[in-house]
Amino acid sequence: MVQSTNNSSVSRRDLLKAAAASGGALAAGSISVSAAAESNKENLPPNVADWSTSLGEGVDTNPYGKPSEFEKDVVRRSVRWLTASTESSVNFTPLHELDGIITPNGLCFERHHSGVAEVNPTDHRLMINGLVEKPLIFTMEDIMRFPRTNKIFFLECAANSGMEWRGAQLNGCQFTQGMIHCVQYTGVRLKYILEEAGLKTNAKWLMPEGGDSAGMNRSVPLAKALDDCLLAFKMNGEALRPEQGYPLRLVVPGWEGNMWVKWLRRIEVGDMPWHTREETSKYTDLMENGKSRRFTWVMDCKSVITNPSPQAPINHGKGHTVLTGLAWSGQGTVDRVDITLDGGKNWHAARIDGPRLPKALHRFYYEFDWDGSPLLLQSRAVDSTGYVQPTKDELRTVRGTNSIYHNNGIQTWHVLKNGEVENVEIS
Amino acid sequence: MVQSTNNSSVSRRDLLKAAAASGGALAAGSISVSAAAESNKENLPPNVADWSTSLGEGVDTNPYGKPSEFEKDVVRRSVRWLTASTESSVNFTPLHELDGIITPNGLCFERHHSGVAEVNPTDHRLMINGLVEKPLIFTMEDIMRFPRTNKIFFLECAANSGMEWRGAQLNGCQFTQGMIHCVQYTGVRLKYILEEAGLKTNAKWLMPEGGDSAGMNRSVPLAKALDDCLLAFKMNGEALRPEQGYPLRLVVPGWEGNMWVKWLRRIEVGDMPWHTREETSKYTDLMENGKSRRFTWVMDCKSVITNPSPQAPINHGKGHTVLTGLAWSGQGTVDRVDITLDGGKNWHAARIDGPRLPKALHRFYYEFDWDGSPLLLQSRAVDSTGYVQPTKDELRTVRGTNSIYHNNGIQTWHVLKNGEVENVEIS
């Protein structure tokens, strides 16, 4: 039976000793691991666990469930010095604690410009105005009467990894790549709503506007809106979370998260871009020559190793090690991910596992035997257009270091002999 | 702009009046809806909503997020008279509130036999014993060192719809079909763990055993274990929830949920089935002749209309109506779903939208114009083996009405003139 909770530290030591002594648990073949599994049943403590001898809580305890108390450190985290206030800040997804491609709703990164708007869905309206035949106002119930679709998409903030432009700064992929999540959205194609209003022939651009007090707005080209944009009201099956724009958000697949306007209250149709604050002083990439790249909407192909990583060191010592991470591209699917353990001298194909959906996260794995020596880990993704994820230095050569946005450079983790991991740069 | 929260009832009435008067919002074409959208901007109230004029909560408020207060009724529900105690009971998924194919972790139905075991993952062990070359004991960390895989699967209790064998009884798909959920699991193939222990040549059956005080156990044929069973430790990206077997559960794709042993502490390998309590006095189907069907593991093809349904009436009156629901098969994918509005006289192909993954939920839609007359709604699914979901009467003809389990019969909803919906039977 399982071990007792009363003397777990002693019995774990016994197990490890037994495993080391027997060696018999180390099986052959590609799937074997040098685990602490052991074959000596006599080492088992006589007690059984408390949870095997007592009644647990009943089904009336949690109408809406929550994680185990033992997972209390699996949370979003913010960086206090990053912004002036918590209402205009970021809460990062703990990528190092997750697996698969779905981000649970409670851990989806959040970024606001005036805090979380708490919208009453009964009173919420969406207005379509501007270059349309019939300006329209929709209730949430109206919107839900259009044909719905379900799509799994990643959402990445343009500023994800932005703090890394000037060198390795933050110790943990939660902070360096954690402005991303991936859920299944349910919504209505924006195309249907626009067709209901009737587009005038000179309509070329949209300006979605948020219902928060920041009134977040961006210019979106009409072609994108008609292609694959959604008005989403559900994520992972249930209603959008307040911090994700409840009750209605714009979904702009593959494009920077700032355009996915939350608490969506209005879409104006126009014939040219508006050049709002959020696409001039912000969300443009300042180059070395003082000019800015504008309309850099697509999130280019990128990847990161989530384990091992600074917040998730190797605790088991030498031997079989599961390396895992995430890859994505705003242009489509990810065709391959390569891994290096030695800072780029040798590359190995990672195994992509799970659905490979366009503009969604892809999960990759690379299993290897660690000999206990230091490692320089990198992942490099290639997308379905043939685009290869660049190094940070390659990006800097082209764009300089003034920018905050669109850093999709290769991340390097330095694994030390003791299994700890640091964020480093190599050239 | 959006309406004020201060006078929403008045302004909604205005909007509806305006829509009725103008009629101009009812566009043509297949995607149009007879919505309350309207073209008269003068009817808008002068105020803007509170949430558009004040700061919301900052990112330090919810390290682990939660649903909007306006969604507080979207919860799992239990039926008190169904079982003797809450520790041995069921909490049903609110299917009528969900969309897409992913069930959020907080709303996954739960069923226990001695309450929710609160397991400390550090102290948890999995033992493999019986007809193996090397009995082994694994820590959670050991298990996570095997190659992982990610799969989206439904889990359905064998007793789902069990209360309907003797006629329509419960008003709501949460209660009639809500013993089901669908998440992305991350885990290790059971095959790898068994290979590590080394199967003896006479090994033919497994008995997984739970770490709860019920010590839940079932006989699983080895062929299934080697085919697609997983030892799962994550669901929808994060750790399993306690009520779903944290930290480790067996995943038996397409087979009845009772076999997906939670809080998994031991797997015994044997040469014949054990005939435990849970596969003799329970989870066998008592026939009219007094004999029981045994080993009825597969969950056959089934579907249900989730909206409209008794808990989700039609509130918008006549006109464009979105009908949606779920279909699934333990044998593979769902090839088609047909819908009848008139109790089976005429059938119409539903649109299946979203990923079509084997042994996962499928989401279907059927949009129609409701003329306000009573309807008898049914959905009928056909899976990739050609199996057609039967009527309840067809099932009763073969199996009688003594059984509790494996009722995959067609569900009928009676829509009344006022939009309310009842659970009925027709023959």
Interface residues (C-beta under 8 A of the other chain):
Chain A: M1 V2 Q3 S4 T5 S8 R12 L15 G24 A25 A27 G29 I31 S32 V33 A35 A36 A37 E38 S39 K41 L44 A49 W51 S52 T53 S54 L55 G56 E57 G58 V59 D60 T61 N62 P63 Y64 G65 K66 P67 S68 E69 F70 E71 V74 V75 R76 R77 S78 S85 T86 E87 S89 V90 N91 E97 L98 D99 G100 I101 I102 T103 P104 N105 G106 L107 C108 E110 R111 H112 S114 G115 V116 A117 E118 V119 N120 P121 T122 D123 H124 R125 M127 N129 K134 P135 L136 I137 F138 T139 E141 D142 M144 R145 F146 P147 R148 T149 N150 K151 I152 V183 Q184 Y185 T186 Y192 E195 E196 A197 G198 G211 D212 S213 G215 K234 N236 G237 E238 A239 R241 P242 E243 Y246 P247 W263 R265 R266 N315 H316 G319 H320 T321 V322 T324 R351 D353 G354 P355 L357 R363 Y365 E367
Chain B: M1 V2 Q3 S4 T5 S8 R12 L15 G24 A25 A27 G29 I31 S32 V33 A35 A36 A37 E38 S39 K41 L44 A49 W51 S52 T53 S54 L55 G56 E57 G58 V59 D60 T61 N62 P63 Y64 G65 K66 P67 S68 E69 F70 E71 V74 V75 R76 R77 S78 S85 T86 E87 S89 V90 N91 E97 L98 D99 G100 I101 I102 T103 P104 N105 G106 L107 C108 E110 R111 H112 S114 G115 V116 A117 E118 V119 N120 P121 T122 D123 H124 R125 M127 N129 K134 P135 L136 I137 F138 T139 E141 D142 M144 R145 F146 P147 R148 T149 N150 K151 I152 V183 Q184 Y185 T186 Y192 E195 E196 G198 G211 D212 S213 G215 K234 N236 G237 E238 A239 R241 P242 E243 Y246 P247 W263 R265 R266 N315 H316 G319 H320 T321 V322 T324 R351 D353 G354 P355 L357 R363 Y365 E367
